[in-house]
Amino acid sequence: MKKILKGMMLSGAMVALLAACTVNKEHCSEQTLSGLYPADFDTTFVDSVRGEKSVKLFTLKNKGGMEVCITNYGGRVVSLLVPDKNGELKDVVLGYDNVAQYADSENSPSDYGASIGRYANRIGKHSFTIGEETYELVANDGENCLHGGPTGWQYQVYDAEQLDEQTLRLTIVSPDGDNGFPGEVTAVTTYRLTDDNVLDITWEATTTKETVINQTNHCYFNLNGDPSRVGTNMELMVNADNFTPSDVYYIPTGEILPVEGTPFDFREPKVLADVVNDTTFEQIKNATGVDHNFCLNTYKDGKGDDTQVAASLYSPETGILLEVFTNEPGIQVYTGNFQGVGRDADILRKHGLKYPKHVSVCLESQKYPDTPHHPEWPSANLKPGETYFSHCAYKFSIK
């Protein structure tokens, strides 16, 4: 049988292999420390634009025992093992344990762990203008374009090269007109696991025409290491004096407002349970939690300082502390508001678990959402001859 997914075809033989591995694990490859079977990711996609592409699961390990598993389907972090306060390894990211579910956007939708592109977050009214030219994008979120459109890079296969035990380089060539975006873009995502327990991510890109680009990582973090339970015991800090409020469609209003005096004041760590259900605050009521861009204090005079902590997340249960560093002007905080809602509540994820609402937190470094419509904000434009560069580091330690 052949299954068409996001404009790609998963070969029938590989679908059968995935099914066989799911049922009869002893005939498949060894497990990773996080309990994944690489054979469940070993397949081939056929794309009318990019041709035949091989998909695999790659494993990075450091001297401290950390393990990060990444698939080149969407550049996704599938598992991330870090030691807790007792020295036990905990998988702190959400996801699936086979590539078939990642690719089946209708029955198991997610951006779990993905390297998002071309444009992370939303562009309002699925269009933007450069100079005198207006580009119509493919709408996939009402009237808006979300995460690069319905066939954004999280649904594409990157060319992968594992440089060493701790480094993976992923490359994608996006054709001119991809989901309506101008210019042929060559983009490189590099994952590097350091010996001091940092998952370091860089994104670089060039283009043949002026375009917009805004890449991020979309890991859903649950530092408790148990995503079967809500994660609102976690404590969040965001180094931001201001945020960009959104309308009911999650498009920025254009304002930049202070966090002071609002539930969004995360300048000191705050327990998420005290925030996500505060429906007296309209922004939380509309999103049923936090799904907002924060204007980082670490970005000043057109430059981001990625030596300063932009945000942090902490689990008092495991003692695991996550600190985020980035050169970007903003960070999107998303508290898993759509998990466990409606039919999503019945979807089985990694290791057969069901995820409840507010199980996790995404911390997505970024340009502000809908930046192409706000020239006064840090620009997302990329011209021929320039190189886009974005950096985000997730540092894990015990508090």
Summary of the structure (lengths in Angstrom):
residues: 399
radius of gyration: 19.9
end to end distance: 50.5
largest distance: 60.1
contacts: 1436
relative contact order: 0.14
helix: 13%
strand: 39%
